Every structure is written in C-alpha cells, then in structure tokens.
Amino acid sequence: MPTISGLTSLAALTGTNANVFLGSQYELAPFDGTIEIGIKSNRLNVTCSIFSGPDVLQEPGGFVPVGPTLGTVANPVYPDDFLWEDEVAQGDRLKLALTNVDAAIALVAWALRITPA
C-alpha cells in the first residue's frame, strides 16, 4: 500500500497551497482503491478542502486538526489522525488544498495512503 507524506509551510494570513499532491506520483489515482488522508497543523486557523475525483470529502474552510501541542507539528498517526476516507477510480484527481488565516506561519504535516481495490 503506497503512502506519500509531506510538510507544507504556509505564509501568515494569506498562505495557500492549491494542491499539495500536484506533481506527485499520486496526483492521479494510479488504480482503483481506497484513499485515507491524515493532516495535522501547528496553528489554529489553517483550513483545508479535500477532493477525490468528483467527490467532495471536505468543503473549503474546514479546520485542520491541531496537535499534539499548539506551535508544534507532528506527522499524522494512523488510524487516529486519518479523518478522511474515500473510494477512488483509476485516474481520479486527488486534491488537498490548504489555507492559513492565522497571524503566524503555519506548518501542515499530511499523509495520503492508497490501498488497491
């Protein structure tokens, strides 16, 4: 089961990343299967939107979980921090958009797991 992960930095107040998966091997689902997405932030006011092909998993504006301590960031822990799951078809575009409206720079740790059908 492939897993990709990353750490994205977002500028204070207006920092945005339209798709953290852009350009990766798994921007498009390589096969039919199940995806699971985990996200953690070090700031309170980071929002996300998550799309899987035609499916909306998280509408724009949902807050990213903070933890374990405000100001620090840790990788999402499976299965506790993997709050989003969906079935995907081969070729579905996977999108995780992040926006920081906090007054400080935000770090967001994220992970995507794909399990073949």
C-alpha positions in Angstrom: 0.0 0.0 0.0 1.7 3.2 -1.2 1.9 6.1 1.2 3.1 9.6 0.5 3.6 12.4 3.1 4.9 15.9 3.3 5.3 19.0 5.4 3.9 22.2 3.8 4.7 25.7 5.0 2.1 28.4 4.6 2.7 32.2 5.0 0.9 34.1 7.7 -2.6 35.4 7.0 -2.8 34.5 3.3 -0.7 31.5 2.7 -2.3 29.0 0.3 -1.3 25.8 -1.4 -3.9 24.9 -4.1 -2.9 21.2 -4.1 -0.2 19.6 -2.1 -0.4 16.5 -4.3 0.3 18.5 -7.5 3.1 16.9 -9.5 3.4 13.8 -7.3 3.1 10.2 -8.4 -0.3 10.1 -6.8 -1.9 13.4 -8.0 -4.0 11.0 -10.2 -5.1 7.7 -8.6 -2.9 5.0 -10.2 -5.5 2.3 -9.7 -9.0 1.7 -8.2 -8.8 1.6 -4.4 -9.3 3.3 -1.1 -7.6 6.5 0.0 -7.1 7.7 3.5 -5.9 11.2 4.3 -4.4 12.5 7.6 -3.5 16.1 8.4 -2.0 17.9 11.4 -1.2 21.6 11.8 0.7 23.7 14.3 -1.6 26.6 14.1 -5.3 27.0 14.9 -6.5 28.8 11.8 -5.5 26.6 9.0 -8.3 25.4 6.7 -8.5 22.7 4.1 -10.6 21.3 1.3 -10.3 17.8 0.0 -11.5 16.4 -3.3 -11.2 12.8 -4.7 -12.3 12.8 -8.4 -15.9 14.0 -8.4 -16.3 13.5 -4.6 -16.0 16.4 -2.0 -14.6 14.9 1.2 -14.1 18.3 2.9 -15.8 21.5 1.8 -13.4 24.5 1.6 -13.0 26.1 5.0 -12.9 23.1 7.3 -10.3 23.5 10.0 -7.2 21.2 10.1 -6.7 19.4 13.4 -4.0 20.9 15.6 -1.7 18.8 17.6 -0.3 17.5 19.7 0.7 20.9 21.1 -0.1 24.3 19.7 3.0 25.6 18.0 4.5 22.2 17.2 3.6 19.8 14.4 3.8 16.0 14.2 3.1 13.6 11.4 -0.5 12.2 11.3 -0.7 9.0 13.2 -2.6 6.1 11.6 -5.5 5.5 12.2 -6.3 8.3 14.7 -5.5 11.3 12.5 -6.8 9.9 9.2 -10.2 11.5 9.3 -11.0 11.3 5.5 -11.5 8.1 3.5 -12.9 7.5 0.1 -13.1 5.0 -2.8 -11.3 6.2 -5.9 -11.2 5.1 -9.5 -8.1 4.9 -11.5 -7.4 8.4 -12.9 -9.3 10.3 -10.3 -7.6 13.6 -9.4 -6.7 13.8 -5.7 -6.6 17.3 -4.2 -5.8 18.7 -0.8 -5.9 22.5 -0.7 -4.6 24.4 2.4 -5.1 28.0 3.5 -3.6 29.7 6.5 -5.5 32.6 8.0 -3.5 32.6 11.3 -1.3 35.6 12.2 1.8 33.3 12.2 3.5 31.0 9.7 1.8 27.6 9.7 3.3 24.1 9.2 1.0 21.3 8.0 2.0 17.7 8.1 -0.1 15.5 5.8 -0.2 11.9 4.6 -2.0 10.0 1.8 -2.5 6.2 1.9 -3.8 4.3 -1.1 -4.9 0.7 -0.8 -5.6 -1.2 -4.1 -9.2 -2.5 -4.6 
